[in-house]
Every structure is written in C-alpha cells, then in structure tokens.
Amino acid sequence: MQRLVSYRSEFPILERKVYLNSCSLGALPRAGMAAVQAFLDEWAMDGAAAWERWLKKLTRLREFYAKLLGVTPPEIAIVPSVSGALSAIASCLDYRARPRVVSSDLDFPTLLYQWQAKAPAVQLVRAATPDGVRIPLEEYEQLIDDRTALVAVSHVLYSSHWLQDISALARMAHARGAYLLVDVYHSAGVVPVDLIAMGADFAVGGSLKWLCGGPGTAFLYVRRDLVQALFPTVTGWLAHADPFAFSTELDYAPDAARFHSGSPAVGSIYAAHAGLEIILEAGVAAIRDRVADLTDYLTAECLDRGWILRSPLDRAERGGAVFIQSDRPAALAQRLLEDGIVVDARGPCLRVSPHFYNTPGDLEALVNSLAQ
Ligand SMILES: Cc1ncc(COP(=O)(O)O)c(C=O)c1O
C-alpha cells in the first residue's frame, strides 16, 4: 500500500486537486511530460531522422500493451482510437450468413454505432438489463444464436462499473460459432486483463483512462490464428507487410499490424508509453487491490449516509468506480470542483473513480463536501 502511495509525487495534479476522475482521464505523470518533451526535442534537433527512433517506440508500445494484456506483440495494433479500431473490425466480418451483433445499451455508444452504421446488412441486438447496472448472462444466452457474427461486450461497463464474466460470454459465443470482442477500456490498468484466459477473439482499449497516457493512442488485439483471415477495408499504408517498400499493391501485414492505418501521433505514443511503464511497474494486481479498498471505503461511507449507489456493492463485481445517484449530478460535480474535487457526472449519477495514487483522505474530502 505504502509503495503505491509513494507514486503520488509523480502526478502534479494531486498537489492542487482531489483528483477522482481517472476512469475519464488518468492523471498525467511527470514521466509523461518528460516523454512528450523528449519527442519535441527529437523533432526539433533531428527532424525527419527522428522517425527511426519514433517507429521503434511504436514497436516498444506494442510490446508493453501485449504484456499488460497477457498476449504477444504481433497480436497488437496501435490505433488512434477505439472507434477507429472497431470500424476496422466491423469492416472485415462476413455478415451474409450471420447478420447479427449482440451488445447492450450499458456499453459505450461507439460500440453500438459500428453496427448501426451498417444496417440493414447488420442488425444490432441488445441484451436487456433489469436494473441499469448489470446484464445477467441469461440475457445474452437468449440472444446469441447461429445468426450471430459477433458478441461485442465490455469487461467493465462504463455506465455502472459492473465487471462482466467475459470467459463465460466467450464460451457462449464460441459454442454458437460467433466471435467475441471485448472492450477493456474501463478495466485495463485497474483490473488484471488476461485476454487468453478470457478467450477473446478481439479486444480494444486505450491509454486515456487508467493507463495515465492521455488521448490519441489506443490498441486493438486480434487473436493470432484469426488475423490472416481478416482483410480490413478501413486501411492505410502502415497496414502493408513492408510499408517502406512503398509498393502500390496492397499486401497486408501478416500480423495485427494489418490493422494499422497512417502516420501515428508520435507525441501521444510517447505519453502513452510513459504512463504504461508506471502502471506496469506499480503492478495491476496491486492496483486492483488498492482501488478495491478505496471503492469499498467510499461505498460503505455512502451507504451509511443513505445515499443510493448504482454500482456493485461487492468488490469482486466492481471495476474501479462508484456511482452515486443524484437528481442533479452535473450541478453537484460543478459544486465539488469549486472545492477542488474532480469527479464526473454520467447519467443520473456522480461517477467517482480513484486510482492507485489516491488515498482514503481524498474520499473523505469528497464525502464531507457532498454531505454539505
Ligand atoms: C468503454 C469505452 N469504449 C470506448 C470509448 C471510446 O474510445 P475512443 O474515444 O478511443 O473511440 C470510451 C470512451 O470513453 C469508453 O469509455
């Protein structure tokens, strides 16, 4: 515990604010600032010669994401956003015999838009939620059948931080001949993610939130034995097997690099790399324990005061955030900001997401301010 608290000085925002919004935007570490400065220095001093180093950084980032997710670097593509990665996956599935994609309204909208944009060739089928917090496995069971091309779900639901049983969903999808795609944006960096144990065919996520790497860099995982059968029609020159041959004939890379597109946002890659290095060093298993302790504490404090929660009460079922119901969440978030406390408002709730650099004192400050 003490070891994780020692990281606090690495995050300048913690000197000025009670920062409890890491599932929206992780705090920027000093190492991230230095990395972006290094990128600028290389650009200023070396010009185009810096590309060689920049492309090595891209390769290194694939290795780091692979380590985080328990897979191999060739199974990882670096993409500018999860939305872009989903569009590329959506572009290369065959919907003729299997026109359906199963997802839910508790998933992030971009996960739903991909298939709506392909209607009527693709039909989006939504699993129901009894309470706006969770989706029972039986709901999926009823919907997944031999018309299903893909089951597209989140490991942790952004709308309640309910942790889903992805292995069970993957078994269900595979038993009916469908693929499983998991969005790990709200788990990667705060809940251990083992894509092999999950049995996922595809995964998407990024560095913006729990990985403290800022916007502009995301990842796509494609299972090794699947990749060569996929030909994304959303593409670009870095998807080529040998991009620097500048061939005018498209020949896809043999690994997940076939999901790359054009020149990457190098500054963002530097920031993402620095954030990920800290998360891997701190260790996701330790972070998971720490954040579960913090969210347990907040959950108990809220329940004591009779506040209604729309996130799981049991730490084993909770990602990294607590959702406190309110009839005016945006106004409350604004009022908290005046006290130097940063949370966000989602739906009918305040969403509070502490990370490994937070303390019980931060949550105490939030609860005291809210109580007033
Ligand atoms: C679960 C989840 N998936 C996807 C996204 C969108 O990702 P991107 O902006 O990289 O397309 C978000 C953004 O907050 C998200 O919370």
PDBQT file of the ligand as one rigid body, heavy atoms in Angstrom, charges set to zero:
ROOT
HETATM    1  C1  LIG A 401     -15.739   1.808 -22.712  1.00  0.00    +0.000 C 
HETATM    2  C2  LIG A 401     -15.331   2.803 -23.755  1.00  0.00    +0.000 A 
HETATM    3  N1  LIG A 401     -15.118   2.369 -25.000  1.00  0.00    +0.000 NA
HETATM    4  C3  LIG A 401     -14.765   3.222 -25.975  1.00  0.00    +0.000 A 
HETATM    5  C4  LIG A 401     -14.615   4.566 -25.731  1.00  0.00    +0.000 A 
HETATM    6  C5  LIG A 401     -14.295   5.496 -26.860  1.00  0.00    +0.000 C 
HETATM    7  O1  LIG A 401     -12.998   5.383 -27.231  1.00  0.00    +0.000 OA
HETATM    8  P1  LIG A 401     -12.377   6.303 -28.377  1.00  0.00    +0.000 P 
HETATM    9  O2  LIG A 401     -12.632   7.719 -27.990  1.00  0.00    +0.000 OA
HETATM   10  O3  LIG A 401     -10.925   5.923 -28.342  1.00  0.00    +0.000 OA
HETATM   11  O4  LIG A 401     -13.034   5.940 -29.646  1.00  0.00    +0.000 OA
HETATM   12  C6  LIG A 401     -14.792   5.060 -24.449  1.00  0.00    +0.000 A 
HETATM   13  C7  LIG A 401     -14.571   6.481 -24.168  1.00  0.00    +0.000 C 
HETATM   14  O5  LIG A 401     -14.722   6.988 -23.070  1.00  0.00    +0.000 OA
HETATM   15  C8  LIG A 401     -15.190   4.157 -23.439  1.00  0.00    +0.000 A 
HETATM   16  O6  LIG A 401     -15.435   4.585 -22.193  1.00  0.00    +0.000 OA
ENDROOT
TORSDOF 0
